[in-house]
Amino acid sequence: MFDVTMGSFEGAEICEFIGLFVLYKLNEKFKRGNIGLYREDGLAAVENLNGRAADKTRKEFTRIFGALGLKITVQYNLKVADFLDVTLNLNNGKYYPFRKPDNQPVYINARSNHPPSMIKHLPAAINHRISSLSCN
């Protein structure tokens, strides 16, 4: 038994380690799916499942997580998914930035005490981030 505080360096490392173990367990069962995790968020893409097969897959995901002492919320048969800060559209293969409605981006103030080179580079960095999250 041990306790790791939330927000600590060790907490992030342990989260990554547990994520790898969960991916290993999921990959044992779902060899043909594409499954990804980032900290407490996950996304899986499994092709050609009808309603009954998708529900069976959902139950199996829930069972695997439950066996590990974890809880999971599963949405299935989605064609558009918001994952982290990107929207993925399976209908047309496009992706673009996503922001939760109540989340306003906060950037450094131009009059802050950050190094001038960082302040000068900020517009280019923002442009690069948005461009990298967009398919066109």
C-alpha positions as CSV (number, residue, x, y, z in Angstrom):
1,M,0.0,0.0,0.0
2,F,1.3,3.5,-0.9
3,D,-0.1,6.9,-1.5
4,V,1.0,9.3,-4.2
5,T,-0.2,12.9,-4.1
6,M,-2.0,14.3,-7.1
7,G,0.0,16.7,-9.1
8,S,3.4,15.4,-8.0
9,F,6.0,14.2,-10.4
10,E,5.7,10.7,-9.1
11,G,1.9,10.9,-9.6
12,A,2.3,11.6,-13.3
13,E,4.9,8.9,-13.7
14,I,2.7,6.3,-11.9
15,C,-0.3,7.4,-14.0
16,E,1.8,6.7,-17.2
17,F,3.0,3.3,-15.8
18,I,-0.6,2.3,-15.0
19,G,-1.7,3.5,-18.4
20,L,0.8,1.2,-20.1
21,F,-0.4,-1.7,-18.0
22,V,-4.0,-1.0,-18.9
23,L,-3.0,-0.8,-22.6
24,Y,-1.3,-4.1,-22.3
25,K,-4.4,-5.7,-20.8
26,L,-6.7,-4.1,-23.5
27,N,-4.3,-5.2,-26.3
28,E,-4.5,-8.8,-25.1
29,K,-8.3,-8.8,-25.8
30,F,-8.6,-6.3,-28.7
31,K,-5.8,-7.0,-31.1
32,R,-7.5,-5.4,-34.1
33,G,-8.5,-2.1,-32.4
34,N,-6.5,1.1,-32.1
35,I,-6.4,2.1,-28.5
36,G,-4.7,5.1,-27.0
37,L,-4.5,6.6,-23.5
38,Y,-3.2,9.9,-22.2
39,R,-3.3,10.1,-18.4
40,E,-7.0,9.7,-17.5
41,D,-8.3,10.0,-21.1
42,G,-8.6,7.2,-23.6
43,L,-9.8,6.6,-27.1
44,A,-10.4,3.4,-29.0
45,A,-11.3,2.9,-32.7
46,V,-12.6,-0.5,-33.6
47,E,-14.0,-1.0,-37.1
48,N,-17.1,-2.6,-38.4
49,L,-19.1,-3.3,-35.2
50,N,-22.9,-3.5,-35.3
51,G,-24.9,-2.4,-32.3
52,R,-24.8,-5.7,-30.5
53,A,-21.1,-6.2,-31.1
54,A,-20.3,-2.7,-30.0
55,D,-22.3,-3.2,-26.8
56,K,-20.5,-6.5,-26.1
57,T,-17.2,-4.6,-26.7
58,R,-18.3,-1.9,-24.2
59,K,-19.1,-4.5,-21.6
60,E,-15.7,-6.2,-22.1
61,F,-13.9,-2.8,-21.7
62,T,-15.9,-2.3,-18.5
63,R,-15.1,-5.8,-17.2
64,I,-11.3,-5.3,-17.9
65,F,-11.2,-2.0,-16.1
66,G,-13.3,-3.4,-13.3
67,A,-10.9,-6.3,-12.8
68,L,-8.2,-3.7,-12.3
69,G,-10.2,-1.8,-9.7
70,L,-11.0,1.1,-12.2
71,K,-14.2,2.6,-13.5
72,I,-14.7,3.7,-17.0
73,T,-17.3,5.6,-19.0
74,V,-17.8,4.2,-22.6
75,Q,-19.5,5.9,-25.5
76,Y,-19.6,3.8,-28.7
77,N,-20.6,4.1,-32.3
78,L,-19.4,7.6,-32.5
79,K,-18.3,9.1,-35.8
80,V,-17.0,12.3,-34.3
81,A,-15.0,12.3,-31.0
82,D,-13.4,15.1,-29.0
83,F,-10.2,13.8,-27.5
84,L,-8.0,16.0,-25.4
85,D,-7.8,19.2,-27.5
86,V,-8.7,17.8,-31.0
87,T,-11.9,16.8,-32.7
88,L,-11.6,13.7,-34.8
89,N,-14.1,13.1,-37.6
90,L,-14.2,9.5,-38.9
91,N,-16.8,10.5,-41.6
92,N,-14.5,12.7,-43.6
93,G,-11.1,11.9,-42.0
94,K,-10.6,15.5,-40.8
95,Y,-9.3,16.7,-37.5
96,Y,-9.3,20.2,-36.0
97,P,-8.8,21.9,-32.6
98,F,-11.4,21.4,-29.9
99,R,-12.0,23.6,-26.9
100,K,-14.6,22.9,-24.2
101,P,-17.2,25.7,-24.2
102,D,-16.2,27.0,-20.7
103,N,-12.5,26.9,-21.4
104,Q,-10.9,30.2,-22.5
105,P,-7.3,30.0,-23.5
106,V,-4.9,32.0,-21.3
107,Y,-1.7,33.2,-22.7
108,I,1.1,35.2,-21.1
109,N,0.6,38.9,-20.8
110,A,2.7,41.0,-23.2
111,R,3.9,43.1,-20.3
112,S,4.9,40.1,-18.1
113,N,8.4,39.5,-16.9
114,H,9.0,36.6,-19.3
115,P,12.0,36.9,-21.5
116,P,11.4,39.2,-24.5
117,S,12.3,36.4,-26.9
118,M,9.5,34.3,-25.5
119,I,6.9,37.1,-25.7
120,K,8.0,37.8,-29.3
121,H,7.7,34.1,-30.3
122,L,4.3,33.6,-28.7
123,P,2.2,34.4,-31.9
124,A,4.2,32.0,-34.0
125,A,3.9,29.3,-31.3
126,I,0.1,29.7,-31.1
127,N,-0.1,29.6,-34.9
128,H,2.0,26.4,-35.0
129,R,-0.1,24.7,-32.3
130,I,-3.4,25.5,-34.1
131,S,-1.9,24.4,-37.5
132,S,-0.6,21.1,-36.1
133,L,-4.1,20.4,-34.7
134,S,-5.8,21.0,-38.1
135,C,-5.8,18.8,-41.1
136,N,-6.0,21.7,-43.5
